[in-house]
Amino acid sequence: MATSQVGGLHHVTSVAGDPARNYRFFTEVLGLRLVKRTVNFDDVATYHLYYGNETGEPGTALTFFPFEDSAAGEVGAGQVTTTAFHVPADSLDYWVDRFDEHDIAFDAPDVRFDETVLAFRDPDGLEYELVATDRPTPIAPWSEVVPEEHAIRGFHGVALGVTDVAATAGLLERMGYERTGETEGRVRYEAAGDHAVVVDLVEMETQGRPGTGTVHHVAFRVPDDDAQLAWQQRLREAGFRVTDQKDRQYFRSIYFRERNGVLFEFATEGPGFDRDESVDALGESLQLPPWLEEDREAIEARLPPLDLDAEAPR
Ligand code: ZN
């Protein structure tokens, strides 16, 4: 793959409500691993929780800013409307049973572009899909909770709500995505990488509103700082207002809004979540980047209590 192309998704970040409820859903029901427990570096009174496979590889990382009392948003144009996970082709019967057991509402499985899709919502109302597919993927699942043969193998892709399909399509093509299909108000694009390659553009009329139960931004993976810097320049030349590089401790990031208003991030593949705790211990304790470590006591005092070992109420 040429370095001028974007490999696929890196992570998806959303706004949630109660952090403990969020934790229980994504670890106990979906069977993802909590790979990092830190704070929002731009708002240290809020957690930033990262879920993924064993190491939270780029293309598996689903992350949340849980605000206990923030207002509910509304899903619509200018946002990621659905986040889709890759599951093995024959695993939906397992997931339907699992959702029944956990009282999770879901839609009847539906076929889209020859893959079967099981749509469901998280406790904050965010929309997800399990896409049963025999696409090859190098991603190994976290199989401590859901058996390996059915477990989530990172992202399949995302759907973006757009009012002007052509505007975002042009950017995706510039990023190396190719148009691979079209069906009922949905145009599919796929990146040249080997996982988490799908971006669907879904035409919508109503603009979304940020808040709890909506996606905050979507991050695409670039190999390293050099590739990121080249992108920053290319995007600025194309008229996008791209931020300076920000150190997110586990990766480095640039951000900009694409023409339909979706907040895009380009994030480096590394250094990864094991830079401040061992792979075995990922997610077990609150990690702060060096520049916040001296304020740890004050930061911990302001964060809501989050006892991840507590028995889940059923
Ligand atoms: Zn991000």
Boltz pocket constraint, residues with backbone or C-beta under 6 A from the ligand:
constraints:
  - pocket:
      binder: B
      contacts: [[A, 11], [A, 13], [A, 217], [A, 219], [A, 265]]
      max_distance: 6.0
